[in-house]
Amino acid sequence: MAEPYFPRWRETTPAEGAVVAPDERLPWPQTGAMGLQHVVAMFGSTVLAPILMGFDPNIAILMSGIGTLIFFVLTRGRVPSYLGSSFAFIGVVIAATAYAGKGPNANLAVALGGIVACGAVYVLIGLLVQVVGTGWIERCMPPVVTGAVVAVIGLNLASIPVKNMAPTNFDSWMQALTFLCVGLVAVLTRGMVQRLLILVGLVVASLLYAVLTNGLGLGTPVNLAGVAAAPWFGIPSFTAPVFSGHAMLLIAPVAVILVAENLGHLKAVNAMTGRNLDPYIGRAFIGDGVATMLSGGVGGTGVTTYAENIGVMAATRIYSTAVFVVAAAIAVVLGFSPKFGAVIQAIPLAVMGGVSIVVFGLIAVAGAKIWVDNRVDFSQNRNLIVAAITLVLGTGDFTLRFGDFALGGIGTATFGALLLWALLGRSGPRGA
């Protein structure tokens, strides 16, 4: 009998700490709660990226949900991933539009044309993988490389909450209190509460923040005025792209970075689930590329598989693709509801920063897990040098510029790992 196109999720009630596979699901109420947790995990970065580029955050949220559904369909529902705003576009979009950094981007349409072009290049790479297979990817990215790239994603993002989301000493203490709350939920609770450790920890920390600020006056109080003023329903302001040769040449190469991110995420999910998702690599690239083209075509940011959500999966051990369908549906609702978006944006910055510290740390550990699971031998100098240099390039955000195009830490670390692996021993033993 032919395999069905979409998985027929088997309902399961797993024992504590057990894995829920991509083709399984929890009962629907629990699946809904898990979907909400994934929305919370992706929301901060998916909103922050468009703000930094002068885009409409509501459109970014809406297109993240639609893009995730497109990804689900094109990967046949086999790959658990969420697509959110990609930070890889920030530098090139600012360069292409001369954005001043505040308010709406006056040259938004030009940037959108470049994003659509980037998505098209991404789709072509995915089609190439579909035709020639993934063997060349395996040769280029053995476990020592993929583990380092995945770890770098978390380490590179670490400076965002540490440096940018705690402007005062009180906020720094609140970040510490937040990740302590998440840790206590993870260790001391059981059952579904433990599975929802990110969401529950965030709610508890937000309540404590409100007590300390609104109640005791120790910091900036929680302001719900935006929530009260926001309408329940609103149509986002869509924008059509304008195709400029300069902007397209500047932005389209970001597709290579998206490929590296997506591949690293897939390898991390491979390691965590014990499932071989390599046959879906080409489909994953195509799905991400199509979602990026559609997002750029209406005024949204380019999208990528989200490390934050992979961190949540690592913590909960729930990899059901049903969860991502629910999360995508919630994001679509948020995209049409300024009030729900205002609620999420009312979460204190320090609390979101504390949660981000946990999530980004989990991503870094997922990279180390790839090394452990594949028994990477660091007594081999080739493996040692590749991992060592990659980690420092990514963590230090080592940047190379080619004219107006800047290749940031994740990009330089990724390509550095690939080049080092190729250059340091064509005839040496494989890094596994």
N, C-alpha and C positions, 0 to 999 in steps of 0.2 A: 504494500500500500504506500502511495506517495505521501511524503511528509506534508502536513498542512502548511500553508504560507505563514500564518501567525501561530504562535504557541497556544496551546489549550491549557491555560494555567491550572495546575492542580492545587486545590486548596490544602493548606497544611497548617498545623499548629505546632511549631517546632519546639523541641526541648530548649532549655536555657543554653544560650551560646551556640546553638546549631545554625547551620547555614540554610538560608532560603534561596534556592537556585533561580536563575532567570526564568525558567518555565514553571515556577511555582508561585504561589501567592498566599498571603495571610488572608483571613476573613476580610471582607470588603471594608468594614468600619476601621480595622487596624491598617489596612492598605491605604485608606484615605488619610489617616493620621501620619503615616510614613510619607505620603506624598506631600503633605503640608510641611513636614520637617525639611524635605528637600527644597521646597520653595523658599523657606526661610534661609537655608544654607546658601542658595545661589543669589538671593535678592540683593544683598549688599553690593557685591561686585557687579552684578548685572545692571544695577542702577548707577553705581559710581562711574563705570566706564563711559556711558553716554553723557553724563554730566561733565566729565573732563574733556569731552570732545564737542560739547555744545549741542548734543542731540536731545530728543524728547525721551525721558526715561520711561514713560508709559508705553510708547511704541516699542522700546527695547524689551520691556517685560512681555508685551503681547507677542512679539516676534520670537522671543525665546520659547514661549509655549508652542506656537505654531511650528517653529523650527524643530523642536523636540518631537512633535508628532510626525513631521516629515521624516526625521531620522528613524523613528520607530517603524514607519511603514517601509522605508527603503532597506532597512536591515532585517526586515521580516520579524521584528519584535524580539530578536535574539540578543541584542547588545544593550545592556543596561547603562544608559548615559543620558545626561541632561545637557542641552545646548544653551549657553548663556553668552553675554557680551564678551568679546575677546579683547583683552588688554593689548594684544599684539598690534592692533590698529591705531592705538592712541598717538604714537609718535608720528607715523606717516600721515595720518589724517590732519594733525596739527600743522605739519610741514606743508601739506598740499593745499590747505585752506587758509593758512596764516591766521589761525584762530587765536584770539587774544586771551582766552582762558576763562571768560566770564560771560554768562548769558547765552542766548541762542547763537549758533554758528551761522554767520551770514552767507558763507559759501558751502552750506550743507549739501546742496545738490551735486556739486562737483565731487565731494567726498563719496557720495553715494554711488556715482558712476564708477569710481575706483574700486569700491567694495563689491559691486556687481561683477566687475572684471576679475577681481580676486577669486570670487566664488566660481566663476567659469573655469579659471585655471585649476582650481581645486577639483572640480568635477572631472576635468580631463585627466588629472593624475589618478583619480579613482578609477576611471575607465581603463587606463593603462594597467593598473593593478589587476583589474578584472580579467584583462586579456592575457597578460604574461604571468600572473600568479604572484605569490608573496615570497617565493624562495629567495629572491634577491634582497628582500627586506630582512629576512632572517640572517643572511650572511653579513649584511651591513650593521645589523643591530642585535648582537647576541645579548645574553642576560646581563653581562657586566655593563653594557652600554645602556640598555633599556632601564635597568635599575637606577643607574646614575641620573638619567634624564628625568625619570619620575620623581626621584628624591629632590632634584634641583627645582622642579616646579613648585614644590612646597616651600623649599628653603628660599627661593627667589621672592616668593610672595610674602615671606615673613615680615619684611620691613614695612609692609603696608599697615598692618595693625599696630606694630610696635612704634613706628615713627610718625604715622599720620593719623592714628585714631585715638590718641591719648594726649591731647594738648596741655593738660594740667596734671599735677601730681595726684590729685583726687581721681582723675580718669585712669591713671596708671594703676592705682589701687583697685579701682572698680574692674579693670581688666583682669587683675589677679583674682579678685573675688568671683568673677564670672567663670574663668576656667576652673577655679576650685569647685564651683557649683556643678559644672559639667562633670568634673572628675568624681565628685561624691555621688552624683546620680549614676554614673557608669559603674561604680564599685559597690555601692550600698543598696541599690534597688534591684528589683527582679522583674521578670516578665516584660510586658509591653512598655512600662515606664522606663526600664533600662534600654529598650530598643529605641526609645524616643529621647535619648540622653541629650542630644543637641537642643531640641525644642524645649524640653522640660528645663534644662539648665538655663536656657535663655530667658524663659518666663520667670523663673525664680530670681535670677539676677536682675531682671528689669524691675520686679517688685521691690527688691532690696534697694535698688538705685532710687526708686521713687520715694521710699521711706527716708533714705539718707538725704535726698535733695529737697523734694517738695515738703517733707515732714520736718527735717532737722536743719535744712538750709546749708548743707555742706558743699554743694556744687550746683551746676546748672540744672534747674528743675526740668522735669518732663513737661513738654509743651504739647497739649492736645488740641490747640487752636486750629491747626491745619486739618486735623481729622474732622472737627466739627464743621469747618468751612467747605470741605471737599464734597462734591456731589457723589451720589451713589453710582451714577452711570454717566459716562461721557465718551464721545467718539474722539480718538486721538487725531491730531493734525498730521495727515500723511503728506509726504513730499516725494516728487518724482526725481529720478537721477538725471544728471547732465554728464555726458561722456566727454571728458577732456583728456587728450593724449598724455599730458604731463602728469595729471593726477592718477591716471590708470597705470602708467609706468612706475609711479612711486608706490602705489598701494598694492598692485597685483602680486608682487613678490612675497607678500605676507603669507600667501598660500603655502609656501614651503614651511614656514613656522607652524602653521595650523596642522599640516601633515605630521610634523614631528610631535606636536602636542597630542594629537588624536592617537597616533601610534603608541606613544608612551602611556596614555590612558588605557588603551586597549590591552597593552601588555600588563598593566597593573591589575585590570579586571581579570585577565587570564589567570594571573597568579592567585588572586583572592578567591575566585570561584572554582578553580580547578577545571574550568571548561576551556576548550580550544576555540577561541573566537577568531582565529586568523582567517578562516574562509570568508569572514564578513568584513575584512579590512577595506577592500575596495568599495563595498557597499557603504561602509561607514564614511569613507572619504566623499563619496558621491552625495550621501545624505547631508553631510555637513556643508558641502559646497552648494547644493541646491538651496538649503536653508539660508546660507549667507547671501546668495543671489536674491532670493525673495525678500529678505530683510532689507537689504540695500535698495531694493526696488521700490520700497514704500516709505523709507525714512528711518530705518533701523540700523543698528550697528552690525558689523560682521560677527558671526557666532562661532563658538568652538565647544567641544566636549568639556565639561566643567570639572575641574579638579576638586572644587568644594564638595560636589556631590559624590565624587569617588571617595573623599574622606569620610563622608557620612556612611557610605556603604561599608567601608573598612571598619568603622566603629560598630555598626549594627549587625553586620554580616547578612544583610537582606539585599539580595541582588535581583529581586523580581522586577521584570520589565513592566509589570502592571503598575507598580509604584510610580514609574515615570510617566505613564499615560495620565494617571491622576494628577501628578505634579504639573504636567503640561496643561491640563484642563484648568487647574487653579490659576496658573499664570495667565491664561487667556482671559479668564474672568477678571483678574487683577488689571489686565491691560485696558479693559473697558470700564473699570471702576476706580476712579481717582480716590474714593474714600478708603478702599482697602489698601491701595498703594500708600496713602497717607498714614495708615496705621503702622505699616511696616517701617516707613520712614521715620515714625515717631520713636522707634526703638532707640534708646540712647547710643550714641556713637561708641562709647567706651564698652558697653555691653556687646555690641556687634563686634568690636575689636577683640574682646576676650574670646568670643566664640570662634572668630577667624584664627586666632592663635592655635586653638585646639584642632580645627579642621586642617589648616596648613601643616601642622605637625604630623597629623595622621597621614597626609599625602607623602611627606618625607619618609615616614616609617614604611609606607607601602613600597617605596623604592627599595629600601633595605630588605624588605621581605622577598623581593624578587631575587636578590643575591642569595639570601639564605635558602630559599626553596630550590634554587638551581645550583646550590653549592659552588658558588663562584670562588675560585681559588686565588686569594690575594697574596699567596706566596709567589705567584707569577708576576714578574715586573710589568708585563704588558697590561694585565688587569689592574694592577695597583696604580700605574701612572694614568691610565684612562679615567678611572674613577676619581682619583685625587684631583686632577686638573679640572675635570668636569664639575665637580662639586664646588670648587672655589670660583670658577668662572660664573656659574649660575648664582651662587650665594652673594658674590660681590657685585653682581649685575655688570659684568664686563661688557662694554659696548664697543662695537666697531661701526664706523660710518663709511658709506659709499656714496659720496655726494650728499644728496638730501635724505637718502635712506639710511636709517639707523637699525642695526641688528643688536637688540638688547640681550640681557643676561641669559634668558631661556634659550634664545636663538643661538647665541655664540656657544653656550654650553652644549646644545644639541649637536650643532654642526662640528664643534670641536671634538666631541666624543666620537662622532662618525669618522672624522678625518684621522684622529689619533689611532683609532682601532685599525684603520686601513694602512696607515703609514708605519705603525710600530711592529708589524710582523705579518707579512703576507703568508709566510710559510710556518709561522709559529703555531702552537696549540690553540685551539678555540677557547674563548673566554667563558667557560661554563663550569 
